Amino acid sequence: MFMNNILTQNALTNALIVVLLTITNSIIADDHMPGFAYDSDGQVVVDNFGDCVRTNSIAQKDLAGQCGIENSKPEPVQINNVVEKSDDLDNEPQVIEEPSYEPFSAEVNFDFDKFNITNTAKAILSNFARKAKEISFKVINIFGHADSLGTDNYNDDLSINRANSVKNFLTEEGISENKINITGEGERNPVADNATREGRAKNRRVLIELR
């Protein structure tokens, strides 16, 4: 009778232990996040990189604060003082370079119905060429003129021949031909009265402008 009581108590004790273990395992299991591996202490298993070991495709973000993944998101990098360069050159301010010299001009006269350079004109043109070669100018404009005697077409041709004579002289003096423009004005744009001999003499001229 006594032995039967002891056996009954042992059976009850064993049964109670089983119940307690079942309840404990249930509590631990309830705390586990599905999708990750756990050790015997109920802790999530971590690999050498600090990441939780997965057992299925559950997102690791659900374990924020565990497995060393808290604050694992890289901080945004702030870049200051970055100026975007525009490809639209039309909106950029245009810089106009002012010449580093003062434009100047000269004028030579011709004999009646002639386009050859006189000795007086040669001295003026030589001085003009010497000054031009001392600077880096943009262009030389040459305007040939005639008086009102003769037809318009004839005076147009005569004014062009006079302008060409001046151009040829300047190129012989060392001025680049590519920097010279010529224009024949004919009897247009007179500077004096063509009704007088003195006026016509002043109108038989070539104006040279350096710009």
C-alpha positions as CSV (number, residue, x, y, z in Angstrom):
1,M,0.0,0.0,0.0
2,F,2.8,2.4,0.9
3,M,4.7,1.5,-2.3
4,N,1.6,2.2,-4.4
5,N,1.4,5.7,-2.9
6,I,5.0,6.5,-3.7
7,L,4.5,5.3,-7.3
8,T,1.4,7.4,-7.7
9,Q,3.2,10.5,-6.4
10,N,6.1,9.9,-8.8
11,A,3.8,9.6,-11.7
12,L,2.0,12.8,-10.8
13,T,5.3,14.6,-10.5
14,N,6.5,13.4,-13.9
15,A,3.2,14.4,-15.4
16,L,3.5,17.9,-13.9
17,I,7.0,18.3,-15.2
18,V,5.9,17.4,-18.7
19,V,3.0,19.9,-18.5
20,L,5.4,22.6,-17.3
21,L,7.9,21.9,-20.1
22,T,5.1,21.9,-22.7
23,I,3.9,25.3,-21.4
24,T,7.4,26.8,-21.3
25,N,8.2,25.6,-24.8
26,S,4.9,27.0,-26.0
27,I,5.7,30.4,-24.4
28,I,9.2,30.4,-26.0
29,A,7.8,29.4,-29.4
30,D,5.2,32.2,-29.2
31,D,8.1,34.7,-28.8
32,H,9.9,33.4,-31.9
33,M,9.6,35.5,-35.1
34,P,8.7,33.1,-37.9
35,G,11.2,32.8,-40.7
36,F,14.5,32.8,-38.7
37,A,16.6,30.2,-37.0
38,Y,16.8,30.1,-33.1
39,D,19.3,28.4,-30.8
40,S,18.5,26.4,-27.7
41,D,18.2,29.6,-25.6
42,G,15.6,31.0,-27.9
43,Q,18.0,33.6,-29.4
44,V,18.1,34.3,-33.2
45,V,21.1,32.7,-34.8
46,V,23.5,35.4,-36.3
47,D,26.1,34.8,-39.1
48,N,29.6,36.3,-39.3
49,F,28.2,39.5,-41.0
50,G,25.8,40.2,-38.2
51,D,22.8,39.2,-40.2
52,C,20.0,36.9,-38.9
53,V,19.9,33.4,-40.4
54,R,16.7,33.0,-42.4
55,T,14.6,29.9,-42.7
56,N,12.2,31.4,-45.2
57,S,11.6,34.7,-47.1
58,I,10.3,36.9,-44.3
59,A,11.7,40.4,-44.4
60,Q,14.6,41.0,-42.0
61,K,13.2,44.4,-41.2
62,D,10.7,42.7,-38.9
63,L,13.6,42.1,-36.5
64,A,14.7,45.7,-36.2
65,G,16.7,46.1,-33.0
66,Q,18.0,42.5,-33.1
67,C,20.8,40.7,-35.0
68,G,22.8,43.9,-35.2
69,I,20.5,45.3,-38.0
70,E,19.4,48.3,-36.1
71,N,20.7,51.5,-37.7
72,S,22.1,49.3,-40.5
73,K,20.6,51.6,-43.1
74,P,23.3,53.9,-44.4
75,E,23.0,57.6,-43.5
76,P,22.3,59.9,-46.4
77,V,25.4,61.7,-47.7
78,Q,24.9,65.5,-47.8
79,I,26.8,67.3,-50.5
80,N,27.0,71.0,-50.2
81,N,27.8,73.8,-52.6
82,V,27.1,71.8,-55.8
83,V,26.3,74.1,-58.7
84,E,24.7,72.6,-61.8
85,K,26.3,73.9,-64.9
86,S,23.8,74.9,-67.6
87,D,24.3,73.7,-71.2
88,D,22.3,76.6,-72.5
89,L,25.0,79.0,-73.6
90,D,22.4,81.5,-74.9
91,N,21.5,82.4,-71.3
92,E,25.1,83.1,-70.3
93,P,26.2,86.8,-70.4
94,Q,28.2,87.6,-73.5
95,V,31.5,89.3,-72.9
96,I,32.4,92.0,-75.4
97,E,36.1,92.7,-75.6
98,E,36.9,96.4,-76.1
99,P,39.8,97.1,-78.4
100,S,43.0,97.9,-76.7
101,Y,43.7,100.7,-79.2
102,E,42.0,103.8,-80.6
103,P,40.7,103.4,-84.1
104,F,42.2,105.9,-86.6
105,S,41.8,107.0,-90.2
106,A,43.6,108.7,-93.0
107,E,42.6,110.3,-96.4
108,V,44.5,110.6,-99.6
109,N,43.6,112.5,-102.8
110,F,44.0,111.7,-106.5
111,D,44.6,113.6,-109.7
112,F,41.7,114.1,-112.1
113,D,40.6,110.8,-113.8
114,K,43.6,109.0,-112.2
115,F,43.9,106.2,-109.6
116,N,47.7,106.0,-109.2
117,I,49.2,106.9,-105.8
118,T,50.8,110.3,-105.7
119,N,54.0,111.0,-103.7
120,T,52.0,112.9,-101.1
121,A,49.6,110.0,-100.8
122,K,52.5,107.5,-100.4
123,A,53.9,109.4,-97.4
124,I,50.5,109.4,-95.7
125,L,49.9,105.7,-96.4
126,S,53.3,104.7,-95.2
127,N,52.7,106.4,-91.9
128,F,49.3,104.7,-91.7
129,A,50.8,101.3,-92.3
130,R,53.5,101.8,-89.7
131,K,51.0,102.6,-87.0
132,A,48.7,99.7,-88.1
133,K,51.5,97.2,-87.8
134,E,52.2,98.2,-84.2
135,I,48.8,97.0,-83.0
136,S,46.5,93.9,-83.4
137,F,43.6,95.6,-85.2
138,K,40.5,93.9,-86.5
139,V,40.0,95.3,-90.0
140,I,40.8,98.2,-92.4
141,N,38.0,99.6,-94.5
142,I,38.9,101.5,-97.7
143,F,36.3,103.7,-99.4
144,G,37.1,105.0,-102.9
145,H,35.4,108.2,-104.2
146,A,35.2,110.3,-107.4
147,D,33.9,113.7,-108.4
148,S,30.7,114.2,-110.4
149,L,32.4,114.6,-113.8
150,G,31.7,111.6,-116.0
151,T,28.9,108.9,-115.9
152,D,27.8,107.2,-112.8
153,N,29.2,103.8,-113.9
154,Y,32.5,105.3,-114.9
155,N,32.9,107.0,-111.6
156,D,31.9,103.8,-109.8
157,D,34.7,101.9,-111.5
158,L,37.2,104.8,-111.0
159,S,36.4,104.8,-107.2
160,I,37.0,101.1,-107.0
161,N,40.3,101.4,-108.8
162,R,41.4,104.1,-106.4
163,A,40.5,101.9,-103.4
164,N,42.4,99.0,-104.9
165,S,45.5,101.1,-105.5
166,V,45.5,102.0,-101.8
167,K,44.9,98.4,-100.8
168,N,47.9,97.2,-102.9
169,F,50.1,99.9,-101.4
170,L,49.2,98.9,-97.8
171,T,49.8,95.2,-98.6
172,E,53.3,96.1,-100.0
173,E,53.9,97.9,-96.7
174,G,53.2,94.6,-94.8
175,I,49.5,94.8,-94.0
176,S,47.6,91.5,-94.4
177,E,45.3,91.5,-97.4
178,N,42.8,89.4,-95.4
179,K,42.2,92.3,-93.0
180,I,41.3,94.8,-95.8
181,N,37.9,95.5,-97.2
182,I,37.3,97.9,-100.1
183,T,34.2,99.7,-101.3
184,G,33.6,101.9,-104.3
185,E,31.3,104.9,-103.5
186,G,31.5,106.5,-107.0
187,E,30.4,110.2,-106.9
188,R,28.1,109.5,-103.9
189,N,28.8,111.0,-100.5
190,P,30.9,114.0,-101.6
191,V,32.7,116.1,-98.9
192,A,32.7,119.3,-101.0
193,D,30.8,121.1,-103.7
194,N,31.2,119.4,-107.1
195,A,30.3,122.7,-108.8
196,T,33.7,124.1,-108.1
197,R,37.2,122.9,-109.1
198,E,38.4,123.0,-105.6
199,G,35.4,121.0,-104.4
200,R,35.9,118.3,-107.1
201,A,39.6,118.0,-106.1
202,K,38.6,117.3,-102.5
203,N,36.0,114.7,-103.7
204,R,38.7,112.7,-105.7
205,R,39.7,110.8,-102.6
206,V,40.1,107.5,-100.7
207,L,39.2,107.2,-97.0
208,I,41.0,104.6,-95.0
209,E,39.6,103.6,-91.6
210,L,41.2,101.2,-89.1
211,R,38.8,99.5,-86.7
